[in-house]
C-alpha cells in the first residue's frame, strides 16, 4: 500500500490536483453585458431556472435519472450509477462593471431556492467570480427533505507572459430517505404529507470539496506566438454517510455489523498534478502534459489507494467559421488500459450553426464499485476490467427569429458495470445502447409565441419513454405608455410515453431496474401555467405546476413507491445589479 507519509510529502511538494483529460489554461471567458439577465434572456421561460418539476423522490428533480428537466434519455445509465451529482464548474466571466445576479424562488411543500453570482474586475489584470446556491425542496412526503448548499469562487490574473487561475468549490447535501409510500393507492384519498412511508429515520449526507490552481508561463516575448510551461494542481474530497435506526429488522434482511443502527460511510480523496508544454499561434492552441494522481478510498476504516500516471494532449483550433476542440489522455501506470478522447467540431454562420461532438473512452470501475463494506451489504471485485463508452452526437441550431434545433445523440456502453443482486459486475451484458432524436423550435406569432419540443428514443426495452412531446404557448406584451412593463402569460402541456419504472436503492444511492417490465409509468397529458413581468433588470414570476393533478389519477408513480407530484405553486424573482 502506498504509504500515508509519502502522500503528505507529495502534497507539500506538488500541491497536487485531479488527473483528467481536461484543458488547463484555455481560458475561455464569458462576457457579462448590461443586457444579460440571470435566469436567461427570455422572460417566457424564466420559470425553468434554476430548476423546476419538483418531484417526490429523494433529491427531487435535481437527482432525477433523466436530468433536472427530464430531457436527457441518453445518459440514463451514467445517472443511475452516480452516487454524487456531477460537479458543475462555474465559468470564468468578465464584467466591465461589477455585477450581482440575484434569483430567489419559493413555493408550496417548503420549496426554496436561492442563487447569487457576482463578477468584478480588479484593475486591468484580475477578475473575481463568486457563486452561492441554496436549495430546499421541503417534504412532499414525510421524511422526504432535501437540503443542498453550493459555494464556488475563482480568481483569474494575467500579465504579459504569465497568467493563473485559482478555483474553490464546495457542495454539501442532506437527503431524507423514506423508502416511498407503503400504499400508493392511498394517494387518491389522502394528502401525501400524512400518508405512511417505509422509513422515517434514514438519511444521507454528502460533501464535496475541490481546490484547484493553474498557471501558464510564456517563454517568448512575441505577440503572435506563445510557447512555454503550464501546470495544474488539484485536491478534492468526496464523503458519503448513510445513517438509519429504529425497527431495523423490519427494514433490512441482513446485518453484518449492528442490528440496532446503521452508519455506512466512505470517503474518496485525491491529489494530482499535471505539467507540460503549451504552444499557441493565431487560431491554434495545444498542450502536451504529464500527470500523476494519488487517490485514497477509505471505507469504514479500510483503505484502498493507488498512484496513477497519464499523458494528456489538448487541442483547440479556430479558423473563420470553424471551431474544433479535443481533449485526450492515456494512462501509463496505475490504471493501465484507461484512455479517453472527447471533443467537438462546430461551424458557425450568422443565422445558424452546426456541431458534431464525440466521446470515446475505456475506464476502470470507480473505487466505490471495487470494494464496499456496509452494515447490510458488501462486495469486492476480484478482477478489474475496463468499461467502454462510445458517444456521437450532432445538432443544427437556428439563431434567427425562428429559433430551432435538431439534434441526435447515440451512446453505447461496452461491457458496462451493472449492480446485479448484491454486487457490481460487467459480464451481464456485452453492450447497452441509447439513441435520442430531439427537435426544438420557437414560432413567433405577433404577440404570441409557441415553444415546441419533441424527443424520440427508439430503444427496444421500455427503460426510457419512447416519445416525449411538450408545447408552451405564450402571450407577451409591453404595457403602459413608457413600454417598460414587459408581461407574459404561458400555458404548457406535455405528453410522455409509458415506460418501465426505475427503483431507488436508498442504502447505496443507486437507481435500479430489478424486474424487467414489472411496473410501467402511465402515459398522461400534463399541464402547467405561468405568468411573469419585467421592469428593467427586475423580473417576477408565478408558476402553477401539475395542474392535471386535479383530474389525473393521484396514485400514478414516477419512480417505484414514489407517486407523481401534487400541484406545486412557485413564486420567484430575479434582479441584476450593475455597479
Secondary structure as the mmCIF struct_conf table of DSSP 4:
data_model
#
loop_
_struct_conf.conf_type_id
_struct_conf.id
_struct_conf.beg_label_comp_id
_struct_conf.beg_label_asym_id
_struct_conf.beg_label_seq_id
_struct_conf.end_label_comp_id
_struct_conf.end_label_asym_id
_struct_conf.end_label_seq_id
HELX_RH_AL_P HELX_RH_AL_P1 UNK A 4 UNK A 14
BEND BEND1 UNK A 20 UNK A 21
BEND BEND2 UNK A 24 UNK A 25
STRN STRN1 UNK A 30 UNK A 32
TURN_TY1_P TURN_TY1_P1 UNK A 34 UNK A 35
TURN_TY1_P TURN_TY1_P2 UNK A 38 UNK A 39
BEND BEND3 UNK A 41 UNK A 41
HELX_RH_3T_P HELX_RH_3T_P1 UNK A 43 UNK A 48
BEND BEND4 UNK A 49 UNK A 50
BEND BEND5 UNK A 56 UNK A 57
TURN_TY1_P TURN_TY1_P3 UNK A 58 UNK A 59
HELX_RH_3T_P HELX_RH_3T_P2 UNK A 60 UNK A 63
TURN_TY1_P TURN_TY1_P4 UNK A 65 UNK A 70
BEND BEND6 UNK A 74 UNK A 75
HELX_RH_AL_P HELX_RH_AL_P2 UNK A 76 UNK A 80
TURN_TY1_P TURN_TY1_P5 UNK A 81 UNK A 81
BEND BEND7 UNK A 83 UNK A 84
HELX_LH_PP_P HELX_LH_PP_P1 UNK A 85 UNK A 87
HELX_LH_PP_P HELX_LH_PP_P2 UNK A 89 UNK A 92
STRN STRN2 UNK A 93 UNK A 95
BEND BEND8 UNK A 96 UNK A 97
STRN STRN3 UNK A 99 UNK A 107
HELX_RH_3T_P HELX_RH_3T_P3 UNK A 108 UNK A 110
STRN STRN4 UNK A 112 UNK A 122
TURN_TY1_P TURN_TY1_P6 UNK A 123 UNK A 125
STRN STRN5 UNK A 126 UNK A 136
BEND BEND9 UNK A 140 UNK A 141
TURN_TY1_P TURN_TY1_P7 UNK A 142 UNK A 143
STRN STRN6 UNK A 146 UNK A 158
BEND BEND10 UNK A 160 UNK A 161
STRN STRN7 UNK A 162 UNK A 176
STRN STRN8 UNK A 181 UNK A 181
BEND BEND11 UNK A 182 UNK A 182
HELX_RH_3T_P HELX_RH_3T_P4 UNK A 184 UNK A 188
TURN_TY1_P TURN_TY1_P8 UNK A 189 UNK A 189
BEND BEND12 UNK A 190 UNK A 190
HELX_RH_3T_P HELX_RH_3T_P5 UNK A 192 UNK A 194
BEND BEND13 UNK A 195 UNK A 195
STRN STRN9 UNK A 197 UNK A 197
BEND BEND14 UNK A 198 UNK A 198
BEND BEND15 UNK A 200 UNK A 201
STRN STRN10 UNK A 203 UNK A 218
BEND BEND16 UNK A 223 UNK A 224
STRN STRN11 UNK A 225 UNK A 245
BEND BEND17 UNK A 246 UNK A 247
HELX_RH_AL_P HELX_RH_AL_P3 UNK A 248 UNK A 251
BEND BEND18 UNK A 253 UNK A 253
BEND BEND19 UNK A 256 UNK A 257
BEND BEND20 UNK A 259 UNK A 260
STRN STRN12 UNK A 261 UNK A 281
TURN_TY1_P TURN_TY1_P9 UNK A 282 UNK A 283
STRN STRN13 UNK A 284 UNK A 299
TURN_TY1_P TURN_TY1_P10 UNK A 300 UNK A 301
STRN STRN14 UNK A 302 UNK A 319
TURN_TY1_P TURN_TY1_P11 UNK A 320 UNK A 321
STRN STRN15 UNK A 322 UNK A 333
BEND BEND21 UNK A 334 UNK A 335
TURN_TY1_P TURN_TY1_P12 UNK A 336 UNK A 337
STRN STRN16 UNK A 339 UNK A 348
BEND BEND22 UNK A 350 UNK A 351
STRN STRN17 UNK A 352 UNK A 363
HELX_LH_PP_P HELX_LH_PP_P3 UNK A 364 UNK A 366
HELX_RH_AL_P HELX_RH_AL_P4 UNK A 367 UNK A 370
STRN STRN18 UNK A 371 UNK A 373
BEND BEND23 UNK A 375 UNK A 376
STRN STRN19 UNK A 378 UNK A 380
BEND BEND24 UNK A 382 UNK A 383
STRN STRN20 UNK A 387 UNK A 398
BEND BEND25 UNK A 400 UNK A 402
STRN STRN21 UNK A 404 UNK A 414
BEND BEND26 UNK A 415 UNK A 415
STRN STRN22 UNK A 418 UNK A 420
TURN_TY1_P TURN_TY1_P13 UNK A 421 UNK A 422
STRN STRN23 UNK A 423 UNK A 425
BEND BEND27 UNK A 426 UNK A 426
BEND BEND28 UNK A 428 UNK A 428
BEND BEND29 UNK A 430 UNK A 430
STRN STRN24 UNK A 431 UNK A 445
TURN_TY1_P TURN_TY1_P14 UNK A 446 UNK A 447
STRN STRN25 UNK A 448 UNK A 456
BEND BEND30 UNK A 460 UNK A 461
TURN_TY1_P TURN_TY1_P15 UNK A 462 UNK A 463
BEND BEND31 UNK A 464 UNK A 464
BEND BEND32 UNK A 466 UNK A 466
STRN STRN26 UNK A 467 UNK A 479
BEND BEND33 UNK A 480 UNK A 480
TURN_TY1_P TURN_TY1_P16 UNK A 481 UNK A 482
STRN STRN27 UNK A 485 UNK A 496
STRN STRN28 UNK A 499 UNK A 500
HELX_LH_PP_P HELX_LH_PP_P4 UNK A 501 UNK A 502
STRN STRN29 UNK A 503 UNK A 505
TURN_TY1_P TURN_TY1_P17 UNK A 506 UNK A 509
STRN STRN30 UNK A 510 UNK A 512
BEND BEND34 UNK A 515 UNK A 515
TURN_TY1_P TURN_TY1_P18 UNK A 516 UNK A 517
BEND BEND35 UNK A 518 UNK A 518
STRN STRN31 UNK A 520 UNK A 521
HELX_LH_PP_P HELX_LH_PP_P5 UNK A 522 UNK A 523
STRN STRN32 UNK A 525 UNK A 535
TURN_TY1_P TURN_TY1_P19 UNK A 536 UNK A 537
STRN STRN33 UNK A 538 UNK A 545
HELX_RH_3T_P HELX_RH_3T_P6 UNK A 547 UNK A 550
TURN_TY1_P TURN_TY1_P20 UNK A 551 UNK A 551
BEND BEND36 UNK A 552 UNK A 552
TURN_TY1_P TURN_TY1_P21 UNK A 554 UNK A 555
STRN STRN34 UNK A 557 UNK A 559
TURN_TY1_P TURN_TY1_P22 UNK A 560 UNK A 561
STRN STRN35 UNK A 562 UNK A 563
HELX_LH_PP_P HELX_LH_PP_P6 UNK A 564 UNK A 565
STRN STRN36 UNK A 568 UNK A 578
#
